[in-house]
Amino acid sequence: MDIQHKIHADYPLQSANTLGFPCVAAQFIAIESEAELVAAVTYAQQHQLPIRVLSGGSNVLMAPLIDGLVIRIDIMCQQVTESADSISLALGAGENWHETVRWCVEQGYSGIESMGLIPGRVGAAPVQNIGAYGTELKNVLTKVRALDVAKGCFIEFSNNDCEFAYRDSVFKRLPGRFIITEVTLRLSRVQDSSIRYAALQNYFDQHNITQPDMQQIFDAVCAVRQSKLPDPAVLGNAGSFFKNPVISESQYQQLKQQWPELVAYPDAPGFMKLAAGWLIDQCHWKGKRRAHVGVYEKQALVLVHFGGGELQELLQLANDIQASVYAAFNVNLEMEPQLFPMT
Ligand SMILES: Cc1cc2nc3c(=O)[nH]c(=O)nc-3n(C[C@H](O)[C@H](O)[C@H](O)COP(=O)(O)OP(=O)(O)OC[C@H]3O[C@@H](n4cnc5c(N)ncnc54)[C@H](O)[C@@H]3O)c2cc1C
């Protein structure tokens, strides 16, 4: 298949990353099928171009110049298979995540209603095992289909094969190796009433909702997120900039003595997950602005780009935040968005 006519040289990506940093890709192609993907990868390999995979650009830190071939996955597909107790939903990697969640709620398919308004596309969702309000993608994902770039063939990953962890997966650990083309979810017509949405309780109280259904959970999530997080269309950002650090129970106990207000949640046995936003807040970063970048005034975990700046400014700010949190708490903050390109 000849795809050279679809390749653009010196392609601007400023509007293709939610931080809105200026960026130009040496070569760019948007592919709409697996056949086009194979042709694009073959082209890159023949011309010895590094391959960079892009979806919605909401979790990447784009360098000003990106060498190689940027491949954006625009594969669209939505296939439903219903059985007595569950719904299997196969989705093309290019489908919009939030619109998918909205559609599932409308159909009465439960399982992802608390992950509404997460920006980006379906194909990127397994990469960092997206999650919100106590739910993670790994809870509903059954299968991922991806091109193995090293072997040149398509393979299927079971949930286990994806090696999911908190904001992590095999796809994130081996960047560039697998290009996801399809994701299959297992949803249910019956809502799981055992899930508690403590973070949404205020909203439910205010709206006199005692037993929220999936539409009400979705509405609550969207309303709460809109009140707390900046809209990337208005203010450049990549959502949470740092992961919540996981520390040992003994380190947690030491910190708790010094900081009785410390915000933390139980993680794996023997470990606690600290609220990174709280740590940053204690170091007085919330609302701080440095020229074109800053820390969001309502949520210290979100770094923002006011426009006219460059990635380097944001990385310097992130570095200084990491240093001050380490100095105060002896805790390392790990960045959540991926440097693009990573090498
Ligand atoms: C306002 C805001 C709120 C957010 N809230 C949340 C949240 O609550 N929870 C959460 O988990 N995340 C959140 N995020 C982060 C982000 O939305 C998710 O990580 C999302 O899944 C990224 O999707 P994307 O399509 O934009 O991916 P991109 O940013 O384009 O890509 C992300 C990474 O995945 C790789 N990738 C993309 N597509 C593929 C593919 N098809 N195959 C292989 N690799 C691929 C890219 O190379 C890159 O390394 C938020 C971001 C913003 C801006």
Ligand as a Chemical Component Dictionary entry (heavy atoms), coordinates in Angstrom:
data_LIG
# 
_chem_comp.id                   LIG 
_chem_comp.type                 NON-POLYMER 
_chem_comp.pdbx_formal_charge   0 
_chem_comp.three_letter_code    LIG 
# 
loop_
_chem_comp_atom.comp_id 
_chem_comp_atom.atom_id 
_chem_comp_atom.alt_atom_id 
_chem_comp_atom.type_symbol 
_chem_comp_atom.charge 
_chem_comp_atom.model_Cartn_x 
_chem_comp_atom.model_Cartn_y 
_chem_comp_atom.model_Cartn_z 
_chem_comp_atom.pdbx_ordinal 
LIG C1  C1  C 0 -7.572 17.954 32.059 1  
LIG C2  C2  C 0 -6.994 16.556 32.082 2  
LIG C3  C3  C 0 -7.482 15.636 32.990 3  
LIG C4  C4  C 0 -6.968 14.328 33.024 4  
LIG N1  N1  N 0 -7.482 13.451 33.931 5  
LIG C5  C5  C 0 -7.016 12.189 33.976 6  
LIG C6  C6  C 0 -7.560 11.247 34.915 7  
LIG O1  O1  O 0 -8.467 11.551 35.686 8  
LIG N2  N2  N 0 -7.053 9.995  34.924 9  
LIG C7  C7  C 0 -6.055 9.606  34.065 10 
LIG O2  O2  O 0 -5.650 8.439  34.129 11 
LIG N3  N3  N 0 -5.529 10.473 33.173 12 
LIG C8  C8  C 0 -5.975 11.744 33.103 13 
LIG N4  N4  N 0 -5.440 12.636 32.207 14 
LIG C9  C9  C 0 -4.328 12.204 31.338 15 
LIG C10 C10 C 0 -4.767 11.750 29.913 16 
LIG O3  O3  O 0 -6.013 12.275 29.582 17 
LIG C11 C11 C 0 -4.825 10.226 29.783 18 
LIG O4  O4  O 0 -3.578 9.661  30.088 19 
LIG C12 C12 C 0 -5.244 9.791  28.365 20 
LIG O5  O5  O 0 -5.431 8.400  28.309 21 
LIG C13 C13 C 0 -4.221 10.191 27.298 22 
LIG O6  O6  O 0 -4.837 9.972  26.043 23 
LIG P1  P1  P 0 -4.342 10.674 24.726 24 
LIG O7  O7  O 0 -5.166 10.098 23.626 25 
LIG O8  O8  O 0 -4.367 12.130 24.851 26 
LIG O9  O9  O 0 -2.848 10.112 24.647 27 
LIG P2  P2  P 0 -1.516 10.861 24.171 28 
LIG O10 O10 O 0 -1.238 11.986 25.093 29 
LIG O11 O11 O 0 -1.560 11.165 22.730 30 
LIG O12 O12 O 0 -0.442 9.702  24.406 31 
LIG C14 C14 C 0 -0.083 9.306  25.708 32 
LIG C15 C15 C 0 0.996  8.208  25.608 33 
LIG O13 O13 O 0 0.435  7.033  25.036 34 
LIG C16 C16 C 0 1.120  6.661  23.837 35 
LIG N5  N5  N 0 0.078  6.221  22.898 36 
LIG C17 C17 C 0 -0.971 6.969  22.466 37 
LIG N6  N6  N 0 -1.751 6.232  21.648 38 
LIG C18 C18 C 0 -1.178 5.008  21.558 39 
LIG C19 C19 C 0 -1.507 3.808  20.845 40 
LIG N7  N7  N 0 -2.584 3.721  20.053 41 
LIG N8  N8  N 0 -0.672 2.734  20.976 42 
LIG C20 C20 C 0 0.431  2.803  21.768 43 
LIG N9  N9  N 0 0.795  3.914  22.456 44 
LIG C21 C21 C 0 -0.006 4.997  22.354 45 
LIG C22 C22 C 0 1.838  7.916  23.363 46 
LIG O14 O14 O 0 3.000  7.600  22.610 47 
LIG C23 C23 C 0 2.167  8.583  24.691 48 
LIG O15 O15 O 0 3.332  8.014  25.232 49 
LIG C24 C24 C 0 -5.933 13.949 32.134 50 
LIG C25 C25 C 0 -5.437 14.888 31.213 51 
LIG C26 C26 C 0 -5.965 16.174 31.183 52 
LIG C27 C27 C 0 -5.438 17.163 30.179 53 
# 
loop_
_chem_comp_bond.comp_id 
_chem_comp_bond.atom_id_1 
_chem_comp_bond.atom_id_2 
_chem_comp_bond.value_order 
_chem_comp_bond.pdbx_ordinal 
LIG C1  C2  SING 1  
LIG C2  C3  SING 2  
LIG C2  C26 DOUB 3  
LIG C3  C4  DOUB 4  
LIG C4  N1  SING 5  
LIG C4  C24 SING 6  
LIG N1  C5  DOUB 7  
LIG C5  C6  SING 8  
LIG C5  C8  SING 9  
LIG C6  O1  DOUB 10 
LIG C6  N2  SING 11 
LIG N2  C7  SING 12 
LIG C7  O2  DOUB 13 
LIG C7  N3  SING 14 
LIG N3  C8  DOUB 15 
LIG C8  N4  SING 16 
LIG N4  C9  SING 17 
LIG N4  C24 SING 18 
LIG C9  C10 SING 19 
LIG C10 O3  SING 20 
LIG C10 C11 SING 21 
LIG C11 O4  SING 22 
LIG C11 C12 SING 23 
LIG C12 O5  SING 24 
LIG C12 C13 SING 25 
LIG C13 O6  SING 26 
LIG O6  P1  SING 27 
LIG P1  O7  DOUB 28 
LIG P1  O8  SING 29 
LIG P1  O9  SING 30 
LIG O9  P2  SING 31 
LIG P2  O10 DOUB 32 
LIG P2  O11 SING 33 
LIG P2  O12 SING 34 
LIG O12 C14 SING 35 
LIG C14 C15 SING 36 
LIG C15 O13 SING 37 
LIG C15 C23 SING 38 
LIG O13 C16 SING 39 
LIG C16 N5  SING 40 
LIG C16 C22 SING 41 
LIG N5  C17 SING 42 
LIG N5  C21 SING 43 
LIG C17 N6  DOUB 44 
LIG N6  C18 SING 45 
LIG C18 C19 SING 46 
LIG C18 C21 DOUB 47 
LIG C19 N7  SING 48 
LIG C19 N8  DOUB 49 
LIG N8  C20 SING 50 
LIG C20 N9  DOUB 51 
LIG N9  C21 SING 52 
LIG C22 O14 SING 53 
LIG C22 C23 SING 54 
LIG C23 O15 SING 55 
LIG C24 C25 DOUB 56 
LIG C25 C26 SING 57 
LIG C26 C27 SING 58 
# 
